[in-house]
Amino acid sequence: MSGRPDSDLPPDTQTTPEPTEDTPEDLPEDFPDDLPEAEDEDLLLEQARRARWGSVGTGALLALAGTAATVLRAADAAPALVLAAYACGAAVCALAAVLGARGRTRRALWTTVAGVMVMALGDHFD
């Protein structure tokens, strides 16, 4: 008996039967018999709406910050590469806000990250 035993026991030797469906004794007493699927859909729609508005707000805020950084660096006579990096990063973040408004939240997230990385690159060149 040097071999390893099977991890799953055959069905006739298992100690507890596997439940195949929910029985009434498993559910609480005040649990409704049929749940409307509309509540689940409303919850998903609300979460999607929050994600959209979050991506729009984040993209717009970062675009505004990038524009302000461009203006402030231009007043300090920073190199043109720094100004271009901040301006391009702000434009990419503005694009992320537009994508978020159209419901493309995943793309808006990655576009926001790319815009911030471009602005950070501009800060590195300074």
N, C-alpha and C positions, 0 to 999 in steps of 0.2 A: 504494500500500500504506500508506495513512495510517490505516487502521482498526486496532482493537485485536484481537489474536489471541484465539481462544477459550482459556479457562483449562483445559479438559479436551480432551485429544486424542481423536480417534475411536478406537474399540477396535482397529482394524487397524493403527494407527501407534504404539501404546503400546510402550515399551521393555521393561517387565517385566510379566509376566502377574500378575493379581490372584489370590491363593490363594482357592479356593472352600471348602476344608475343610482341617482339620489332617491332615497326612500323618505317618506314623510317623517319618520322618527329622527332622521339626521338633520332636518331643517328646523329652525326655530318656529315657535307657535305663530308669531305675527308675520311670518314670511308670506308674501302674496303668492297665489297659485301661478299667476302668469305675469311676468314682468314686461312692461311695454318696452319695445326696442327703441322707441323714440327717445327715452331718457338717455340711453347709451349714445345715440346719435347726437343729442343735444350736448352731451358732455364732450364728445369728440370735436364738435363744431366750436364749442367754447375754447377748448385747448388750442385748436388751430387758429382761432381769432387772436388769442393771447400771443401765440408764437409769431403771427404776422405783425402785430403791433409792436412786439418787442424787437423784431428785426428791423422794422421801419424806424423806430426810435433810436436804436443803437447806430444804425447806418447814418441817420441824419445827424446825430450828435457827433459822431466821429468825423463826418464830412465837414461839419462846422468847426471842429477843433483843428482839422488839417488846414482849412482855409485861414483860420486865425493864425496858425503857426506860420503859414506862408507869408502872410502880411507882416507879422512881427519879424520874421527873418529877413524880409525884404527891406525893412526899416534899418536893420543892423548891417546891411550890405554883405550878406552871406553869399557864398559861392552859388552860382546858377544851378549846379547839380543838386544842392540842398533844396532850393526853392522848387525845382522841378519834381523832386521826390515827394515833397509835401503836397504839392498841387496834384500830382498823379494819384497819391494815396487818398487824398480827399475826393477825387473824382471816382475812384474805385469804391469808396465807402458810400458815395451818393448812389452809385449803381446798385450797391447792396440794398439800400433803402428802397429803391424802385423794385428790385426783385422781391423783397419782402412784402411790399404792398400788393404785388401780383400773386402772392401765395407761394412763391418759391423760397420757402424759409431755409431749406438745407443749402441751396445755392447761395442764398443771401448770407448765411453764416460763413461759408468758405470765402466768399467775396470780401466780407468784412475782415476776416483774418488776413487775407492777401493785402488789403488796403492798409491795415495797421502795420504789416510787415514792410511795405514800401515806405511808409512814413518813418518807421524805425531805421530803415536803411538810410534815409535822408538825414536822420539825426546822427547816424554813425559817420557820415561824411563831413559833418560839421566840426 
